[in-house]
């Protein structure tokens, strides 16, 4: 009964509820033999597929598996001289010790950065600015949180002006030149890393990639729930498509 309830809710709560309405409307169009029924069929099918965990997995996993993380021993041998943590969003809300919180993606990146910095003992460039008027200035918020967790302020270098990944890299490059850094260790989410590394390469920076977090497990276990529509899978699918389009734009020199 529990699983039946979950299946029922999957087609009631958006996006499943919207898909159910589209299916019903499409049936009506076929019944009345209206034009446009085939186009709506394709749109409905595409919307459904993008909302399933099965499709989200196959879209995002190639991005996440593009790079394999090196061991701590290998990183120490590489002798990276700075960690660059790329931005991923912040909001203006009250926090434990100040104003502003980072997104879940950034929180995962911060945990990874803090652990790596402890092992490698190298400075960190926090790259992320204020994207919109109602969002926080990300690097400033990160600095406050890092210091509250015991990371020395002397190890933190702020780049708080960038609004997207291209500016993250370009502004971090200026800081690297100022401090004579030459071998950065780039930390970001797995889905974001391929596009970020394309930009670093374009800017002539030989960076070491490191995945901070993953959206999907390595193995997709067969289950009926992987084929039920849900908001999380739709978000992951759209996020992956955005990354693919961003990589294509870089290849075509549109960014």
Secondary structure, 3 states (H helix, E strand, C coil): CHHHHHHHHHCCCCCHHHHHHHHHHHHHHHHHCCCCHHHHHHHHHHHHHHCCHHHHHHHHHHHHCCCCCCCHHHHHHHCCCEEEEECCCEEEEEECCEEEEECHHHHHHHHHHHHHHHHHCCEEEEECCCCCCCECCHHHHHHHHHHHCCCCHHHEEEECCCCCHHHHHHHHHHHHHHHCCCCEEEEECHHHHHHHHHHHHHCCCCCEEEECCCCCCCCCCCCHHHHCCCHHHHHHHHHHHHHHHHHHHHHCCCC
